[in-house]
């Protein structure tokens, strides 16, 4: 009978310790003691911690996957920007070469028009402005400067054509 009392008290202590343990108390990095370890095992707190950690790892993997996709998208966008920059630089070089040819042509003509000289100087200034735009200038600002340059070049070509027809 005495043994039965001891056994039932031990079982009751075991049962109570299992009911009073939560998963925060079952941190395996800290030694919770014999009864708490037993309670953590019986209450399922250890397995609950494992499931929580698995869910956290799965969330982190999802975040990593999303960040990886975003990085790839940003790299693709950067490649497009670099291509646009290279093609814009080629256009600027072409415009600069056309301006030089035009200036030489106008200079070789006898009765050169001062307004035409001023337009050429203005176009050259605009080319330098576009070339000296900082790397971090906004796309809108770059497009506005490019449009202004193209407008000046068109006006210059029209003036040159009109001067040649005279």
Beta strands, then each sheet from edge to edge (+ up, - down):
end
